[in-house]
């Protein structure tokens, strides 16, 4: 038995409906923007209950456009959490601003008490991350931002299909970013991104900027860029959106099984708290484990693929050397990075595979405790 971390070969095994719509697209020759892109944008807006959605070519550009639309520039400070993907900080730097890193809590989410300490006169935006497909206390963050006259831009790249007391991640901030990278909850057979906002002015500006600043074929209003999503990918996303609710249900069911069984291992495996009223997407199923590296090697020998997201927090990456951080500055994230493991939890796992994963993890700790 081999249990893969990636599920993409399974997800696109039955692709007849996609190819059928691709043939229609090819016949129409609408290869740049057009009705297929607009259709998906409307569907996505309806799905998350946002007024406006603008599709772009990836989640990184979605973040960059969000920040640019708010006038972020050199000299501004943007606060975000250190245990996130590189793109969160990369987008800040791409706008000329300075990332200010905050520690995380025991749910792998931004530490709000540390966040409060990092706000300065130069702070312009807070970027909370829905890390792993879970969510921070976004309402408290929004209130904190309002009190300090700051913008909130949600990095909801892993949050598509999640819920926070019935409301979608990516609908709390003024303008927010999503990703449709292949291993996100909704993917487009490649990179893809989306921006959501209820602000009509921001919507109009972003829509122009992602298409060179054009107002018509022959006129541009300002210098923009090409950040468009491709119609081929919009079709894939439209089909994926139809089955996303079921996908999230299955992932949550699998995660609940892991939570129940792995929590029996006591201090060997620490499961993050699940918040009542929050529905996670489980883009990542993360937990903290003892003897992490040994466990990974053991599981690999048993044909169970695992990952680490990520072994080095952003503030300790080489790219951050000029920001002045050192080991010990954000201790929770640093400690978690040494014990984190990410297990496969995707919607194509069979029941016997879930039992197999749990059984092998239990056997590892039984053996390691025996010879400790």
C-alpha positions as CSV (number, residue, x, y, z in Angstrom):
1,X,0.0,0.0,0.0
2,X,1.3,3.4,-1.0
3,X,-0.4,6.5,0.3
4,X,0.4,9.6,-1.7
5,X,0.3,13.1,-0.3
6,X,-0.8,14.5,-3.6
7,X,-4.2,13.6,-4.9
8,X,-4.1,15.4,-8.3
9,X,-4.1,12.2,-10.5
10,X,-7.3,11.2,-8.7
11,X,-8.9,14.6,-8.9
12,X,-8.7,14.8,-12.7
13,X,-9.2,11.2,-13.6
14,X,-12.7,11.9,-14.8
15,X,-12.2,15.0,-17.0
16,X,-14.8,14.6,-19.8
17,X,-16.9,17.6,-18.6
18,X,-13.9,19.8,-18.5
19,X,-12.8,18.7,-22.0
20,X,-16.3,19.3,-23.3
21,X,-16.2,22.9,-22.1
22,X,-12.7,23.4,-23.4
23,X,-13.8,22.4,-26.9
24,X,-16.5,25.1,-26.7
25,X,-13.9,27.6,-25.6
26,X,-11.6,26.6,-28.4
27,X,-14.4,27.1,-30.9
28,X,-15.2,30.5,-29.5
29,X,-11.5,31.6,-29.6
30,X,-12.2,33.7,-26.4
31,X,-8.7,33.0,-25.1
32,X,-8.2,36.3,-23.1
33,X,-10.7,37.1,-20.4
34,X,-14.3,36.8,-21.9
35,X,-17.4,35.0,-20.8
36,X,-15.8,32.0,-19.2
37,X,-13.7,34.1,-16.9
38,X,-16.6,36.3,-16.0
39,X,-18.8,33.3,-15.3
40,X,-16.4,31.9,-12.8
41,X,-15.9,35.3,-11.1
42,X,-19.7,35.5,-10.6
43,X,-19.8,32.0,-9.3
44,X,-17.0,32.6,-6.9
45,X,-18.5,35.8,-5.6
46,X,-21.8,34.0,-5.0
47,X,-20.0,31.1,-3.3
48,X,-18.2,33.3,-0.7
49,X,-21.0,36.0,-0.6
50,X,-18.8,38.9,-1.7
51,X,-19.9,41.8,-3.9
52,X,-17.0,41.7,-6.3
53,X,-14.4,39.2,-7.3
54,X,-11.5,39.6,-9.8
55,X,-9.6,36.5,-11.0
56,X,-5.9,36.8,-11.5
57,X,-3.1,34.4,-12.6
58,X,-1.9,33.3,-9.1
59,X,-2.3,33.9,-5.4
60,X,0.9,35.9,-5.1
61,X,-0.3,38.5,-7.6
62,X,-3.6,38.5,-5.8
63,X,-1.8,39.6,-2.7
64,X,0.3,42.2,-4.6
65,X,-2.7,43.7,-6.2
66,X,-4.6,43.9,-2.9
67,X,-1.7,45.9,-1.4
68,X,-1.2,48.1,-4.5
69,X,-4.9,49.0,-4.5
70,X,-4.5,50.4,-1.0
71,X,-1.5,52.5,-2.0
72,X,1.2,50.5,-0.2
73,X,4.6,51.8,-1.0
74,X,8.2,52.1,0.2
75,X,8.4,53.1,3.8
76,X,5.2,51.3,4.8
77,X,5.3,48.4,7.2
78,X,3.0,45.4,6.7
79,X,2.5,43.0,9.6
80,X,2.0,39.3,9.0
81,X,2.8,36.0,10.6
82,X,6.1,34.2,10.3
83,X,4.8,30.7,9.7
84,X,3.4,31.2,6.2
85,X,4.4,30.5,2.6
86,X,7.0,32.8,1.1
87,X,4.5,34.6,-1.1
88,X,2.9,36.4,1.8
89,X,6.1,38.3,2.6
90,X,7.2,38.3,-1.0
91,X,4.1,40.3,-2.0
92,X,4.9,42.9,0.6
93,X,8.5,43.3,-0.6
94,X,7.2,43.4,-4.2
95,X,5.3,46.5,-3.3
96,X,8.4,48.1,-1.8
97,X,7.1,47.8,1.8
98,X,8.7,46.1,4.8
99,X,7.4,42.9,6.3
100,X,7.1,42.8,10.1
101,X,6.8,39.3,11.4
102,X,4.6,38.2,14.3
103,X,4.7,34.9,16.2
104,X,2.0,32.3,16.0
105,X,-0.2,30.6,18.6
106,X,-0.8,26.9,19.3
107,X,-3.3,26.7,16.5
108,X,-0.6,27.8,14.0
109,X,-2.4,31.1,13.5
110,X,-1.2,34.7,14.0
111,X,-0.6,35.6,17.7
112,X,-2.9,38.6,18.3
113,X,-1.1,39.6,21.5
114,X,2.2,39.7,19.7
115,X,0.5,41.5,16.8
116,X,-0.6,44.3,19.1
117,X,3.1,44.9,20.1
118,X,4.3,45.1,16.5
119,X,2.0,48.0,15.4
120,X,3.9,51.2,14.8
121,X,3.4,54.6,13.2
122,X,4.7,53.1,9.9
123,X,2.2,50.2,9.9
124,X,-0.3,50.4,7.1
125,X,-1.8,46.9,6.7
126,X,-2.2,43.7,8.7
127,X,-2.2,40.5,6.7
128,X,-3.6,37.7,8.8
129,X,-3.1,34.3,7.1
130,X,-5.7,31.5,7.2
131,X,-2.8,29.1,7.6
132,X,-3.4,25.4,6.6
133,X,-7.0,26.3,5.9
134,X,-7.8,27.1,9.5
135,X,-8.6,30.7,10.6
136,X,-7.3,33.1,13.2
137,X,-9.7,35.2,15.3
138,X,-10.3,37.4,12.3
139,X,-13.0,39.5,13.9
140,X,-10.7,40.6,16.7
141,X,-8.0,41.4,14.2
142,X,-10.5,43.6,12.2
143,X,-11.5,45.4,15.4
144,X,-7.8,46.0,16.3
145,X,-7.1,47.3,12.8
146,X,-10.1,49.7,13.0
147,X,-8.9,51.0,16.3
148,X,-5.5,51.8,14.9
149,X,-6.8,53.0,11.5
150,X,-5.2,50.2,9.6
151,X,-6.3,48.0,6.6
152,X,-6.8,44.3,6.8
153,X,-5.9,42.2,3.8
154,X,-6.6,38.5,4.4
155,X,-4.3,35.9,2.9
156,X,-7.1,33.4,2.4
157,X,-5.1,31.4,-0.1
158,X,-5.9,28.2,1.7
159,X,-9.3,29.2,2.9
160,X,-11.6,28.6,-0.1
161,X,-14.6,26.6,1.3
162,X,-13.9,27.3,4.9
163,X,-16.3,29.1,7.3
164,X,-16.0,31.4,10.3
165,X,-19.4,31.3,12.1
166,X,-21.1,30.9,8.7
167,X,-19.0,33.5,6.9
168,X,-16.3,32.8,4.4
169,X,-12.6,33.5,5.0
170,X,-11.6,36.3,2.7
171,X,-14.7,38.4,3.3
172,X,-13.6,40.2,6.5
173,X,-10.8,42.5,5.2
174,X,-11.2,45.4,2.9
175,X,-9.7,43.5,0.0
176,X,-8.5,39.8,0.2
177,X,-6.6,37.2,-1.7
178,X,-7.1,33.6,-2.6
179,X,-5.0,31.0,-4.4
180,X,-6.0,28.1,-6.7
181,X,-2.6,26.4,-6.8
182,X,-2.9,22.7,-7.5
183,X,-2.8,21.7,-3.8
184,X,-5.3,24.2,-2.6
185,X,-8.9,23.2,-1.8
186,X,-9.9,24.6,-5.3
187,X,-7.4,24.3,-8.1
188,X,-7.2,25.2,-11.7
189,X,-4.6,22.7,-13.1
190,X,-1.9,25.2,-12.5
191,X,-1.6,28.5,-10.8
192,X,-4.6,30.8,-10.3
193,X,-5.8,33.5,-7.9
194,X,-8.8,35.5,-6.9
195,X,-9.4,38.9,-5.2
196,X,-12.5,39.6,-3.2
197,X,-13.8,43.0,-2.0
198,X,-17.0,44.8,-1.3
199,X,-15.4,48.1,-2.2
200,X,-16.6,49.2,-5.7
201,X,-13.7,51.7,-6.1
202,X,-11.0,49.1,-5.3
203,X,-12.8,46.6,-7.6
204,X,-12.7,49.0,-10.5
205,X,-9.0,49.8,-10.0
206,X,-7.9,46.2,-9.6
207,X,-9.9,45.0,-12.6
208,X,-8.1,47.6,-14.8
209,X,-4.6,47.0,-13.3
210,X,-4.7,43.2,-13.9
211,X,-5.4,44.0,-17.6
212,X,-2.6,46.6,-18.3
213,X,-4.7,49.5,-17.0
214,X,-7.0,49.3,-20.0
215,X,-10.4,50.9,-20.2
216,X,-10.8,49.8,-23.8
217,X,-8.9,48.1,-26.6
218,X,-7.3,51.5,-27.6
219,X,-7.0,53.3,-24.3
220,X,-5.3,52.8,-20.9
221,X,-6.1,54.9,-17.8
222,X,-2.7,54.1,-16.0
223,X,0.2,51.7,-16.3
224,X,-0.9,48.3,-15.2
225,X,0.2,44.7,-15.7
226,X,-1.0,41.5,-17.3
227,X,-2.2,39.4,-14.3
228,X,-5.2,37.8,-16.0
229,X,-6.5,34.3,-15.3
230,X,-6.7,32.1,-18.3
231,X,-10.2,31.0,-19.6
232,X,-9.0,27.4,-19.8
233,X,-8.4,27.5,-16.0
234,X,-11.6,29.3,-15.3
235,X,-13.5,26.4,-16.7
236,X,-11.5,24.0,-14.5
237,X,-12.3,26.2,-11.5
238,X,-16.0,26.4,-12.3
239,X,-16.2,22.6,-12.3
240,X,-14.2,22.3,-9.1
241,X,-16.4,24.8,-7.3
242,X,-19.5,22.6,-7.9
243,X,-17.9,19.8,-5.8
244,X,-16.0,21.9,-3.3
245,X,-18.5,21.6,-0.5
246,X,-18.4,17.8,-0.7
247,X,-14.6,18.0,-0.8
248,X,-14.4,20.0,2.4
249,X,-16.9,17.7,4.1
250,X,-14.8,14.6,3.4
251,X,-11.5,16.3,4.4
252,X,-13.2,17.4,7.7
253,X,-14.4,13.8,8.3
254,X,-10.9,12.5,7.7
255,X,-9.4,15.1,10.0
256,X,-11.9,14.3,12.7
257,X,-10.8,10.7,12.5
258,X,-7.1,11.7,12.8
259,X,-7.9,14.0,15.7
260,X,-9.7,11.3,17.7
261,X,-7.1,8.6,17.1
262,X,-3.9,10.6,17.3
263,X,-4.9,12.4,20.5
264,X,-4.7,9.0,22.2
265,X,-1.0,9.2,21.8
266,X,-0.8,11.9,24.5
267,X,2.3,14.1,24.5
268,X,3.7,12.3,21.5
269,X,1.2,14.0,19.2
270,X,-0.3,17.5,19.9
271,X,-3.4,18.3,17.9
272,X,-4.3,22.0,17.5
273,X,-7.5,23.1,19.0
274,X,-10.5,23.1,16.7
275,X,-12.7,26.2,17.2
276,X,-16.5,25.8,17.4
277,X,-18.2,27.5,14.5
278,X,-15.0,27.4,12.3
279,X,-15.0,25.0,9.3
280,X,-11.4,24.3,8.1
281,X,-10.5,23.4,4.6
282,X,-7.6,21.2,5.7
283,X,-5.4,22.3,2.9
284,X,-2.9,21.1,5.4
285,X,-3.4,18.7,8.3
286,X,-0.7,19.7,10.7
287,X,0.2,18.5,14.2
288,X,3.2,18.6,16.4
289,X,5.0,15.3,17.1
290,X,7.9,14.1,19.1
291,X,10.8,12.5,17.3
292,X,9.5,14.2,14.1
293,X,12.4,13.3,11.8
294,X,12.4,9.7,12.9
295,X,8.7,9.4,12.4
296,X,8.9,10.8,8.9
297,X,11.6,8.3,7.9
298,X,9.5,5.5,9.5
299,X,6.4,6.5,7.6
300,X,8.3,6.8,4.3
301,X,9.5,3.3,4.8
302,X,5.9,2.3,5.2
303,X,5.0,4.1,2.0
304,X,3.2,7.0,3.7
305,X,4.1,10.3,2.1
306,X,4.3,13.3,4.6
307,X,5.5,16.9,4.4
308,X,6.8,19.7,6.7
309,X,5.2,23.1,6.3
310,X,7.8,24.6,6.9
311,X,11.0,23.7,8.7
312,X,12.3,27.3,8.7
313,X,10.0,30.3,9.6
314,X,10.2,33.3,7.3
315,X,12.0,35.6,9.8
316,X,15.0,33.1,9.8
317,X,15.2,32.7,6.0
318,X,18.2,34.1,4.2
319,X,15.8,36.5,2.3
320,X,15.0,38.1,5.7
321,X,18.6,38.7,6.8
322,X,18.4,42.5,6.3
323,X,15.2,42.7,8.5
324,X,17.3,42.2,11.6
325,X,15.7,39.0,13.1
326,X,17.6,36.4,15.0
327,X,16.9,33.0,16.5
328,X,14.7,33.3,19.6
329,X,12.8,36.4,18.4
330,X,9.6,34.4,17.6
331,X,10.0,31.4,19.8
332,X,6.6,29.6,19.3
333,X,7.0,29.4,15.5
334,X,10.6,28.4,15.9
335,X,9.7,25.6,18.3
336,X,6.8,24.4,16.1
337,X,9.1,24.3,13.0
338,X,11.1,21.6,14.7
339,X,8.1,19.4,15.5
340,X,5.6,20.0,12.7
341,X,4.4,17.3,10.4
342,X,1.8,17.4,7.7
343,X,-0.2,14.2,7.0
344,X,-2.2,13.4,3.9
345,X,-5.9,14.1,4.6
346,X,-7.3,14.6,1.1
347,X,-10.7,13.6,-0.1
348,X,-9.5,10.5,-2.0
349,X,-8.2,8.6,1.0
350,X,-10.0,5.3,1.6
351,X,-11.0,4.2,5.1
352,X,-8.4,1.5,5.2
353,X,-5.7,4.0,4.3
354,X,-6.7,6.3,7.2
355,X,-6.6,3.3,9.6
356,X,-3.2,2.3,8.1
357,X,-1.7,5.8,8.7
358,X,-2.9,5.9,12.3
359,X,-1.8,2.3,13.0
360,X,1.7,3.0,11.7
361,X,2.1,6.2,13.7
362,X,0.9,4.4,16.8
363,X,3.4,1.5,16.1
364,X,6.2,4.0,15.8
365,X,5.6,5.5,19.2
366,X,5.1,2.0,20.8
367,X,8.4,0.9,19.5
368,X,10.3,4.1,20.3
369,X,8.9,4.1,23.8
370,X,9.8,0.5,24.3
371,X,13.5,1.2,23.5
372,X,13.7,4.7,24.9
